[in-house]
Amino acid sequence: MKFINKILLAGVFFINAAFAQETPLDKVAVIVDKGVILESEIVALVEEVKRNAEANDQSLPSDMALRTQAIERLIMKSLQMQMAERMGIQISDPQLEQTIQNIAKNQNSTVADLRDQLNKEGISYDSYRENVREELIMGEVRRGNVRRRVYITAQEIESLTNLIDQQGAEQAEYQLGHILIGFPSQPSEEDVASARDRADKVLELLNNGSDFAKIAIASSSGSNALEGGNMGWMNINAMPTLFAEAVQGKAKDDLIGPIRSGAGFHILKILDTRGIETVTVEEVNARHILIKPSIILSEDKAKKMLLDFKQQIEAEEASFADLAKEHSEDPGSALKSGNLGWADPNIYVPAFREALASLQPNELSEPIRSVHGWHLIELLERRVDDATEKRKEDKAYQLLFNRKFQEETEAWLREMRDQAYIEVVE
C-alpha cells in the first residue's frame, strides 16, 4: 500500500491559477523493483547528512556525490522493506513504543525528553517513530535471510579459543575507517582492473592528506559511507577476518590497503585505538511467559492477560511456574516452568534483552512486546562469566558469528542489489 501511496503522491500537481502553470510537488526519482523513491526522500536524507556533518564540524564532498550515496542507501532500504512485505514482517505500535521507551531509558531520559530534543533539531516525532520502525523491520529481514548463510566449523572455534587463551582476557580495540571500491558479484577482468585503479587513486589522495570521511562519503560503496566510513569501535576478533589480519601491529592514523575481497577493494584507516582492556561477560538467569496475539486474541487482550498474571504472582495467588506451564506459548521453556537458564543476554531479541537489562534479581517486568509476542519476564539471577572452557568456546562462537554475519550481510545486500530492477529517472 505504501508504494501505491508514493505513486499517487508523485502524480499530484499544484495548479497556479495566476500563471495557469502546473508545478510538481514531488516526483519519482528512482524505480526499485515494485517500489519507488521520491525526490523528497533523497532531499531529506541529504539534508540530514548535512545537518549531522555541520554538528560534527565535518567537511562534505559535492552535492552530487552526496546525492549518489543517498540514492544508494534509499535503494537498499527499499529492497529490504519490499522483502519484509513479502515475508510478512511487521512491527506493531506497542512493540515500537516499547523500543522507543528503551532507547530513551538507555540515554537516561524519558520519551518526553526525547520528543523535546527531536523538536529542537527540527525532526518530527512521527518521522522518528517510523524511522525506528523501519530499522527494526530491516533488522528482522537481515536476521531472517543472513543467519542461514553463516557456517562455523569446530576448527574455527578451536583456533579462536586458542587465540583467546594466548591473549588472556585483554583485547585491543580499534576504531576503523572503511572505504570500499566495489565491483559486481561476478566481475569481469575489466571490472576488477577498473576498481583497482580507482582504489589506488583514492589511496593516493589519502596519502596526500585528503580528508578520509569526505572521500568515503564521495567514493565508498560500503554500508557506512554516509557516516564517513566510520565502522565504530570493534574488538579485533569481532571485525571481518580480512580486516583483523590487516590491522595487526598497525598504529593510529595508519592507512591499509587496497585489500581485495569478493566485494571489491577495501581501504582502511585506524582512526583510534583503545589499547588493552579486560573483557568480562555478564550472564543472566531468567524465565518468562509468552502470549502470542492472534485473530482470536488481540494485542490488548494478550497484554492484559500478562498484567493479570503479574498481579496474581505479586499477590501470591498463583506461582510463576504454574502460570508458565499452563499458559506460556514458548514450547522450549513452558515445560520447565518458563525457565530459560543461564545465558548471555545478547542472544535474545532487542526488546527482551533491554527489558532484562532494566530488572533487578527476583523482579518482574511489565508486559513487553517483541517480535515473538508479549512476554512477562522475571530475572532470577545475574553473574559475571567465570571464563570456563565452555564459556570460552561460546564466546569464540559468538565472535565468529558476529564477524561472519557482518560479512554475509554485505554479500547478501550486494546480491539483492545486483538482481533488482533499478531505474534512476532523470
Secondary structure, DSSP 4 states (H G I P E B T S, - for coil): -HHHHHHHHHT-EEEETTTTEEEES--EEEEETTEEEEHHHHHHHHHHHHHHHHHTT-----HHHHHHHHHHHHHHHHHHHHHHHHHT----HHHHHHHHHHHHHHTT--HHHHHHHHHHTT--HHHHHHHHHHHHHHHHHHHHHHGGG----HHHHHHHHHHHHHHTTEEEEEEEEEEEEE--SS--HHHHHHHHHHHHHHHHHHHTT--HHHHHHHH--STTGGGTTEEEEEETTTS-HHHHHHHTT--TT-EEEEEE-SSEEEEEEEEEEEEEEE---EEEEEEEEEE---SSS-HHHHHHHHHHHHHHHHTTSS-HHHHHHHH---HHHHTTTTEEEEE-GGGS-HHHHHHHHTPPTTEEPPPEEETTEEEEEEEEEEEE----HHHHHHHHHHHHHHHHHHHHHHHHHHHHHHHS-EEE--
